[in-house]
Amino acid sequence: MNTAATTPNFAGIEIEIDLEGPDGNAFYILGIITRELKAAGATAEQVTEFNTDATSGDYDHLLAVCANWVTFESY
């Protein structure tokens, strides 16, 4: 299911994660998206902005923030 309502900041990054499995861990999700943002050329400021926003709420907030930054699919 795609949780993004609008086009993500880095729409070219496509992340597919099984939220019920070990990859659904918040730390794993943060790590994989941070790594992909850096690989796609995100600035240090953008990466910091993503991490600050993603960690400023609960798990559902984390998933919503991820969908605002990358093409994020969960199954």
C-alpha positions as CSV (number, residue, x, y, z in Angstrom):
1,M,0.0,0.0,0.0
2,N,1.4,3.4,-0.9
3,T,0.9,5.8,2.1
4,A,1.9,8.9,0.1
5,A,-0.8,11.4,-0.8
6,T,1.5,13.6,-2.8
7,T,4.7,13.2,-4.8
8,P,7.6,12.4,-2.5
9,N,10.7,14.7,-2.3
10,F,12.8,11.8,-3.7
11,A,10.2,9.9,-5.7
12,G,13.0,8.1,-7.6
13,I,13.8,6.2,-4.5
14,E,11.5,3.2,-4.1
15,I,11.5,1.4,-0.8
16,E,9.3,-1.8,-0.2
17,I,9.2,-3.1,3.3
18,D,7.4,-5.9,5.1
19,L,6.2,-4.0,8.2
20,E,5.2,-7.2,9.9
21,G,8.8,-8.7,9.6
22,P,12.1,-7.6,11.0
23,D,12.5,-4.9,8.3
24,G,9.5,-3.2,9.9
25,N,11.6,-2.1,12.8
26,A,11.7,1.7,13.0
27,F,15.5,1.8,13.2
28,Y,15.8,-0.4,10.1
29,I,13.4,1.9,8.2
30,L,15.3,5.0,9.3
31,G,18.6,3.5,8.3
32,I,17.6,2.2,4.9
33,I,16.0,5.5,3.9
34,T,18.8,7.6,5.2
35,R,21.3,5.5,3.2
36,E,19.2,5.8,0.1
37,L,18.8,9.5,0.5
38,K,22.5,9.9,0.7
39,A,23.1,7.7,-2.3
40,A,20.6,9.8,-4.3
41,G,22.5,13.0,-3.6
42,A,20.5,14.4,-0.7
43,T,22.3,17.2,1.2
44,A,23.4,16.7,4.8
45,E,20.7,19.3,5.7
46,Q,18.0,17.2,3.9
47,V,19.1,14.0,5.6
48,T,19.0,15.8,9.0
49,E,15.6,17.3,8.2
50,F,14.2,13.8,7.3
51,N,15.6,12.2,10.5
52,T,14.5,15.0,12.8
53,D,10.9,14.9,11.4
54,A,10.7,11.1,11.2
55,T,11.8,10.7,14.9
56,S,9.5,13.5,16.2
57,G,6.4,11.3,16.6
58,D,5.2,7.8,16.9
59,Y,5.6,4.8,14.4
60,D,2.7,6.0,12.3
61,H,4.2,9.4,12.0
62,L,7.5,7.8,10.9
63,L,5.8,5.9,8.1
64,A,4.0,9.1,7.0
65,V,7.2,11.1,6.9
66,C,8.9,8.3,4.9
67,A,6.1,8.4,2.4
68,N,6.7,12.2,2.1
69,W,10.4,11.6,1.2
70,V,10.5,8.4,-0.9
71,T,8.2,6.1,-2.8
72,F,7.3,3.9,0.2
73,E,5.4,0.7,-0.2
74,S,4.5,-1.6,2.7
75,Y,3.1,-5.1,2.6
